Amino acid sequence: MADAPTVPIRTVVVGYGVSGRVFHAPFLDADPAYSLDAVVTGDPGRAAEVAARYPAARVLPTAAAMLDAAGDLDLAVIGTPPATHAELAAAALEAGLDVVVDKPFTVTAPEGRELIAIARRLGRRLTVFQNRRWDGDFLTLRRLLAEGALGDVRRFESRFEWWKPEVRASWKAEAAPAAGGGMLYDLGTHLIDQALQLLGPVAEARAELAAHRPDGIADDDAFVALRHESGAVSHLWMNSLAAQFGPRFHVLGSSGGYTVHGLDGQEAALDAGVSPDAPGYGETPPERWGVVGIEGALAPRPTERGDYGAFYRELARAIRDGAPVPVAPDDAVAVLELIEQLHAETPLRTPRAATTADQSTPNEGIR
């Protein structure tokens, strides 16, 4: 007798900015374990785009409409501005849904711990979309460390740098750190998570934070130094106004190093409309491979295929079979604790003469 067909996990994406359009809807649409049943957006242009690209998905104008429809759904993916994450995720959990929250998980660590407590009380699955764990270069570095190719890591340098004088999302231009704004909350969430995954807990942390845009109220240029309990040191750069770029990773170990330049290509491909199941998706051409070894004896190392879709495959196993969620929310809280500490201890350098106040911004709602 043939096995009964598996019913797809009925999913709603809350928010259709870059997060929902680029990082979530394409994977949910391409993965047969899921059905993209609804998208929440109050923006007419984005609603029209959803209707054209995903005609089977309902467009819901508000989060309240999503909660009203929760009985016909299994999973909510929260891709709205960070200041809304805690409230929306809690409401979705209470409505009986499993929940994915985009990074940063919440704005504060206590908010994150409260969401974890709610999920445990209700027996729901809760995870955080730390997709950069599946960047091809990061997967390559993890394999090198597992093989012992570098020996003991002594110094880990990691960068997200680009030249974007204009802020792409309107809420990012208006959000102070108290609302999850700035590079440390945005890209720092990824870089700190990767450092913790590779090198473990942190004994000491310090930062340099600057706002170079004339009216910036949050950091657009950040540097973080971590000393791990293992003794290894991480230096992390996040800069949206970098006129030239350093290496993506520069990792020095007791027996060799690994250096690679350029960003993983998955985001750019997805933003251009490439489907994650398209041939060649996630592959890095040889001219962009990193090098391994000791100066004078360097060898190219093929970059592992990047695979953001692995997040959703692992989540499907968690929902259906009780496997662990792809990213433990406690990991995200550990990152938030560091970010809060660094903001509390580090003054923001600004080109303005007046002191920059850390102000919250009004809740923008669903975008």
Secondary structure, 3 states (H helix, E strand, C coil): CCCCCCCCEEEEEECCCHHHHHHHHHHHHHCCCEEEEEEECCCHHHHHHHHHHCCCCEEECCHHHHHHCHHHCCEEEECCCHHHHHHHHHHHHHCCCEEEEECCCCCCHHHHHHHHHHHHHHCCCEEEECHHHHCHHHHHHHHHHHHCCCCCEEEEEEEEECECCCCCCHHHHHCCHHHCCCHHHHHHHHHHHHHHHHHCCEEEEEEEEECCCCCCCCCCEEEEEEEECCCCEEEEEEECECCCCCCCEEEEECCCEEEECCCCCHHHHHHCCCCCCCCCCCCCCHHHCEEEEECCEEEEECCCCCCCHHHHHHHHHHHHHCCCCCCCHHHHHHHHHHHHHHHHHCCEECCCCCCCCCCCCCCCCCC
